[in-house]
């Protein structure tokens, strides 16, 4: 196998792919429900703080490590500071996220079909939970055929794109579908703003609840989400940066990606909360009582907006959910790219072999777990632990190891970024990455663990929460240890 690494066709290819990773279901599905569950307007200020205190500093660190060493996380961290286990922790996080993200993506894909004739009817909430998911309390492994076939299609498309490589697969798919999504989504938001009661929803979204902001859980949710949304702290941006050519404006690219991501999330919040205002107006209840089950929010509110279009809703719903599904696939592709590149670097596998083993294995696990009556329960719990512990811990350890214990490395990385960047990293970045970002993440992680230990999560009984959460954490720890102990191709060649 040749050691020559694939490259993006140009910096614009990297930017559109990075935006494709950031802009997707994380913005449209996850951001509105996280904001909804954390007080609407009360969430926006912690969210903005999290971008500048943790998101951007770590984004630039990921870019620096990936671009300097031109490797996926395990090999890059091994070359940087002989800490391959940290990289494998991040790889395990991406594998877990990919396995459950495919489930949510299949829901979006299924709604392409349901939008024809608006099969969800008047009760969009009942249709989603009872008719489509066939949701059951507790852990129930009964087989749900509609979920199974949706997952099979999602994984088939994802693996097909990954076989195409960086330019013909990842980059090309983003260039086609991200612009289409933005256009259709903007039209949908405009329609939502015209609905009666939309103003009430926007007030709930933009009006800060100062009392709610004293609740540390709101801040935890903000920091956990920004990592997921910007794709930092778990290897995606590090891996994408490794495909960049030598002379690249890293900070300029990062600012474009962050601005595009946050702008799209705010747009998604406007659309969702306008729809919630309409639903509240129609039902005669407050906005905060209009739906339950935040994780299914996009599949409850969006069909309401589409139905408001009347007969034209069929075509628009079909186009919108098609674009949403494909936008989700571009993010899915970025998630799977991390373990694929990691095994290529570690074991010298060809791309086809890495895609077949990583993609195929993930697909089997994903379809077995998320084709059941407990699909949304598994998604909810795994999403919480992967983001609030897996991603945050991975990001925290990478920062501490570099900025606290290997200070000269931080200077080297900063100089590497500044060599060709339009926005130079200086004292501000040093201060954030050394003090503010790690301390904020350390507090967030500590409070999350404390909350789980004392209160559990989501009201789930111990017999449901413990097995799922325990399995997730076991994958992170055992995977990081086992894969870091494997012999790599360079060792075997010697």
Buried (B, 14 or more C-beta within 10 A) or exposed (E): EEEEEBBBBEBEBBBBBBBBBBBBBBBBBBBBBBBBBBBBBBBBBBBBBBBBBBBBBBBBBBBBBBBBBBBBBBBBBBBBBEBBBBBBBBBBBBBBBBBBBBBBBBBBBBBBEBBEEBBBEEEBBEBBBEBBBBBBEEBBEEEBEBBBBBBBBBBEBBBBBBBBBBBEBBBBBBBEBBEBBBEBBEBBBEBBBEBEBBBBBBBBBBEBBEEBBEBBBBBBBBBBBBBBBBBBBBBBBBBBBBBBEEEBBBBBBBBBBBEBBBEBBBBBBBBBBBBBBBBBBBEEEEBEEBBEBBBBBBBBBBBBBBBBBEEEBBEBBBBBBBBBBBBBBBBBBBBBBBBBBBBBBBBBBEBEBBBBBBBEEBBEBBBBBBBBBBBBBBBBBBBBBBBBBBBBBBBBBBBBBBBEEBEEBBEBBBEBBBEBBEBEBEEEBBEBBBEBBBEBBBBBBEBBEEBBEEEBBBEBEEEBBEEBBEBBBEBBEEBBEEBBEEEBBEEEEE
